[in-house]
């Protein structure tokens, strides 16, 4: 049966009103408190929103109680949420707000310094909810075009009405890197997330005593796991500060985490900084990784540090809702099932199907390599307001009758009942700390900034699980590098901004006279 | 070998940050005050921080256990330099 995404939270809040739902800013907030505050936001949005408005609310909040309460408030109002991130350049945030067509915006205190800039670019009047401020008069005076509501202006929770729920009601709209230079919005339905949650909460036997990490920013869809898996069963989602993210060892023990979920890069870093000592994290009962390749060495080191936990490797693009295959690491047998030193991505979730195809989208024989296509209950609605891109990625392969999503990931079609192994990408997408980066998007920004055509972006430096960043090669003479860098950085999140620019009279080319990215990578390996 | 002082570490941090920023064609600050937060000022990103930890170990010629350094403090010049000097003083 279909159910709205907020229903699990409400049920838990009735069952466990005094238990903690959120740990943020070093403070715990109970289910009762969070419910009251989320319902007030929801009731306020319901009282303001035109029935013909796009059913989405933007949440401009970062690792704060208001970020979580804002997500719940948006959903309880009957809207999907669009996370905005103050660590991204404001230009990118403006584009996301504009493209999403939101008419309501929830802002937390730490994002307020960017609010004026965001409103400056807003094309239509917005209702701005600032629950962290009692007095919003100065905003009202400065921006007569928009409406502002502070803590004391919110509707009482009793006025909240259960919203209408439809089959395709959106849960969230997330923007991912697009190869043509413009981020793509992926629209995920509440039913997609419900299918994911149903399988995961059972598999990990989540109870109200569990404490889940929240290592992912809300602009990264893996954060949906942390929040909603916890709230389905009355558990607590534990959110570290921006700095603790880099060095989370103490946080694991102090917060008493039982479920760990991060990108493999975090494990790689922790190992290098001496934070994976044997037996260091006894409280963990599951250690989950997703977002980029998991090196065998990281899985082994993590298991030694968290010996009471089961290590699992999850895989899935945003378009297939968070994760859709998984592999349980078994120290005795898994190394033999791995390829290229990377843990397999395993087996599809029960309600998801796999098809592995060649360039012409025909299924390859068992044992052969091909592109991974998948479909099932977690297949999202596609790209927001972009039917052409949706049709290109969500299609019916020859000889089939159902739509599949093309992941762009190269895998081997398993023999017998072996797990799927991830072999790389079919395009120039790279993973940086688990974030999807289309090198084409970086190239397009650099091309515009330099006004030169020959631009090639390369993932660099290589880490055990992917890449640490991006460097670019530019054909032509170096001009004002500081200005170029600034222009590029104004449009891209930090992890996409080239760490170095290399200007060359002529870029390396291959036999077909195409730019040779591998040759450039080799130059970097040789210490350029 | 003479003991490494917090000032020695400070000098290294200054040189390291200057070189990193110059490589990126960015403005180099005249000084790194003790309360300067390398991460929040954008002088290093999270990968840059790891590179810095590695560079500190390479420069001073021994492994440093960063496990005990508080996460909120580790990117601030003063606490970082004092921690590194104290770690290097351990036999």
Interface residues (C-beta under 8 A of the other chain):
Chain A: X240 X241 X242 X243 X244 X245 X246 X247 X248 X249 X250 X251 X269 X272 X273 X274 X275 X277 X433 X461 X468 X469 X481 X482 X484 X485 X494 X495 X499 X500 X501
Chain B: X23 X24 X25 X26 X27 X39 X42 X45 X46 X47 X49 X50 X53 X54 X63 X65 X66 X67 X69 X70 X71 X72 X74 X75
